[in-house]
Amino acid sequence: MATFFQSVRQGFGRGGNNKGTNPPKSPAQSSTPQHQSNMSNSPSISSSLGVESQANDPEGPKYFFQEKYAPLNVRGNFLTLCACPKNVELGEWLAHQIVEQYRLLHGMLQVIQEVNSVTGLPICNENTCPTMSAGRLTYTWLVDGRAAKISAPKFINRVEKWIVSKIHDPVMFPTANVSGTPETSAVKEAKGASTAPSDPANPDDWIGKSSGFPQTFYKDCQGIMKQMFRCYAHLYHAHWLNPFWHINKHDILNMCFVHFVTVSKYYGLVSDKEMEPMQPLIELFIKQQRVPPEALNGGHWAQQATQ
């Protein structure tokens, strides 16, 4: 594979008080952790996470869905950061986008993972977030073949470890120059299934093939982005007020999320159904044209067809 993604992956690694209009204070939450039994990691995150819908949403008003609380202090168009350059192969570009989106998300997750020097606990802990929720939805983890509710910090930790393992997997994200295409077990399992937008008349071609990416590459990218979205959904629904609003970092969270949504829609990486927990905010950003129209009307493939 060319050196573009290799150079990107080698670089991969790890405010003040809000003085604007203050939304009502959130109810006080205890930071004492609750005991939970240890659970083994799911062997396949992309296929073993579920969603449960709760009958009632116990949370208060969603201020982040209101325009006055959704600032975005950034100039320019996110399409310039999203669209694939003409001299870069699409598979390499998507790999770069995955790494970049995880870098941005990781920075936001660190805000809720920082340990309080007084309590000795992070803001997102076993007691404040006993489940990985986003409003009325609870994301579950497959344990021994059954959907299990685990705490948000455990869920996020497992997702992050899984994403990092994918990024450093030389089969899914190759960095060496190759001749030909590797035949992996993942490819064999996926044969006969469409894993990416492609020409039906040429099923032996797929995104990233010329750069050595496996046939499942696009589908794996979709799986990674789906789990990133679930982390963003939890950040907004459970932690927008505390800590992001209180430390005046909600605008940075918005910037990262708009960038994420633009990439997701432009390349068809996260379904509209999956994005429903954040749909009001997404629609607001679309109305403001923060998410560019090009990302909504066929995205990358529509743009390619017009060139």
N, C-alpha and C positions, 0 to 999 in steps of 0.2 A: 504494500500500500504506500501511497505517497506520504511525504513527511508532514503534511498539514495537520492531521489529527494527532500524530505522534508528538508534535511540538505543543499541541493544546493539552494533551493528557499529562505531559511532563510538568506542566505548571499547575496541575490540579492538587488541591490540598484544602486543607482546612480554611446622650441628648440633653436634653434638658427638659424642664417642666413645660407642659402644654399651657400656653397662655391664651388660646382661642376660646370659643364657646364651649362650655363644659357640659357634657351630657350628665344625667343623674348618676350618682355613684352606684356602683354595683354592690349587691349584698356582700357582707363580709364572709370570707371563706376560711375555713380552718386549713392549716398547712400540715397537720399531723398525718403521716402516711398510714394507710391501712395495709394489713398483711394480705398478700396474695401468693398463692402457690406458684412455684416456678413452672414455666411451660416451655417446651422445646420449640425451636424455631421451625416455622413452616418450611417444608422442603421446596416449595414453589410458590413464591408470593404472588406471581402474576395470575395464578389460577386458584389461589386458596384464600382470597379475601372476600368477604361478603358484606352485605349491607342490610341492616334491620331498620325498619321505620317505626318510630314511636307514635302512639296515638296523639299525645299532647306534647307540645314544646314547652318545657318549663322555663326557658330562658326569657329574659325581658326583651324590650324593643331592640331591633338590629340597627343601631345607629350607622353602621358602616354601609348600609343600603341607602342612606340619605345623601343627596348630593352635597350638602354643606359640610358633611363629615368625610367626604371622599376627595380630598385634594390630591393633585398630582403635579408636584413642582418639578416638571421636566419639560424641556423643549425638544422639538424634533419629532420624528416619526419612528416608531418602533419597527416599522417595516424594513428600515435600513439595517437594523441589527438582525433581522429575521430572514430576509430573502437570501437565497443561495447565490453566491457570486458565480459568474459564468465560467470561471477557470477552476472551480472546485467541484469535485464529484459529489452528488447528492448524499450518498452514504456517509462520506467523510464530514459533510456539513451537518447532517443530522447528529452524528456522533459528537461533534463540537457543541451543538445546541444542547444535547443532553447534559454534557459536562458543565456548560455554562449555567443552565437552569438549576442544576443541583447546587452549584456554587452559591447562587443567589438564595435559594431556599435554605441551604445550610446556615447562611448568615442570619436569616430570620429565625430559624429554629434555635440558634444559640441564645437569642434574647430570652426565650422561655426556659432554657436549660441552665442558665447561669445560676449558681448556687447563692442563696441569700446568706450573708455572713452572720446574721442573727439567728435565723431558724435552722440554718444548715441544709435547707431544701431549695430546689428550684421552684419557680412559679408553677410550672406544669409538673405536678407530682401525683402520687398514687391516690391522694385524698381529694385534691381539687379536680382531678380528671380521672376518675375510676374507669371510664370507658373512652374509646376513641370516637368522640361524637362530633357532629356538625349540625347543630339545630336538632331537628327531629330524627336525624339519621345516626345510627351507630355502626361503625365499621367493625367487622369481626375478623378473627384470625382462625384459620383452619388448624386445629390441634387434634391429632389422632383421628383424622377424618371427620371431625365435627367442628362446626362454627362456634368459636368461643370468644366471649368478650374479655378483652384485656385492657389494662390501663393505657391511656394515651402515651405516657412516656415510654412504656415498653413497646407499644406499637410503632411509635416514631423511631425508636432506637433500632428495631428490627428492620424497618424499611430503609433507614440510612445505611445500615450494614449491608443489606442486600443490593442497594444501588451501587455502593462503592465496589462490591465484589463483581458486579456486572461491568462496571467501567474498567476494572483491572483484569477482566477476563480476556485473554488473548484470542479466544475464539470469537466471542461476540464483538469485541472492540480490538481488532488486530492493529498492530503498529508497525510490523515488519513489511517490507516490500514483498509482494507475492506474484507468482505466475500461476494462473489457473485459480480455481475456487475450491476451498477445503470441503470435503464431504464429512459433516459431523453428524452425531446422533440426533441433534436437534433438527438438522436438515431432513434426515430420514423420516422423523416423526411428522414433519410438516409437509412432506410431499403430497401433492394432490390438493392442498389447501392454499387458497389465496392469502398471502400475508401482507400485501401492500398494493396500492393502486398501480396497476400495470396493464399492459396490452394483453387481453385475453388470447390473442392469436399467438402470443409468444410467452407461454407460462414458464419457460426455462430462464427468463430474465427477471431480475428483482433489484430493488434498490440496494446499492452497495456491492453488487456482485463483482464489478470490475476492480474494486478496491479490496476484495477478499473478505467482505462481510458475509455471514451465513444467510441462508434463505429466510430465517426467522428474524432477521435484524429489525425490520420495520415493526413487526409485531412486538418484539421485545422493547423497542422504544415506546410503543404505545403503553405497554405494561408499566414501564418506569414512570412515564408522565402521569399515568392514572394515579399511582401512589403519591407522587409529588402533589397532585391536585388535592388529594385527601388530607395531606398535611396542611396545605394552605387553607382548606375549608375549616379545619380544626383551629388554626391560628386565628382566623376571623371570628368564628362563632364562640370560641372559648376564651380568647386572649386579646381581642381587639382593644377592649377597654383597659384591661390590666394584663400586660404592661404597655402595649403599643401607644394607646392614647395618652396615658399618664406620662410617658417619657418622650412624647412628641415624635414618635417614630412611625406613626400610622401612614404618613405620606410615603415613606420608604417602602413599607409593606405594600402599599398600593402600586408603587412603581414596579416592584418585583413581580407582583401578580399580573399587572397589565402586560408586561413583557412575556410572562408565562402563557397567558391566554392567547396573545398574538401568535406565538410560536405554535401552540397547540392547535389553534384553528387553521392557521396557514398550511400546516402539514397534516391535518386530520389526525392528530395524536390522542386527543381526548374527546369522547363523544359528548353530544349535547345532554344526553340523559345523565351522564356522570357529573356534569357541571351544574346540575339543577340546584344543589345547595347554595351556590353562589350566583345564580342567574340574575337576580335583581341588580347586583353590583356590576356584573358583566354587561347587562343591558344599558346601564348608566354609562359605562365606559364606551360602549358602542355609540350611544347617542352623542357623547362628547367627541367622538372620532378619535379617542385615545387608542382603541383597537381599530386599525385602519380598515377601510372597506375591502381592500384587496385580500385581507385574511378571511373574509366572510363569504366571498363569492367564488368558491372553487380553489382559492388559495394558490399554492405553488403551481398546481397542474393547470389551472386556468390561465395563470400568467405565462406559463411556458407555451400554451396553445396560441397566445396572441403575439408571440415573438417570431 
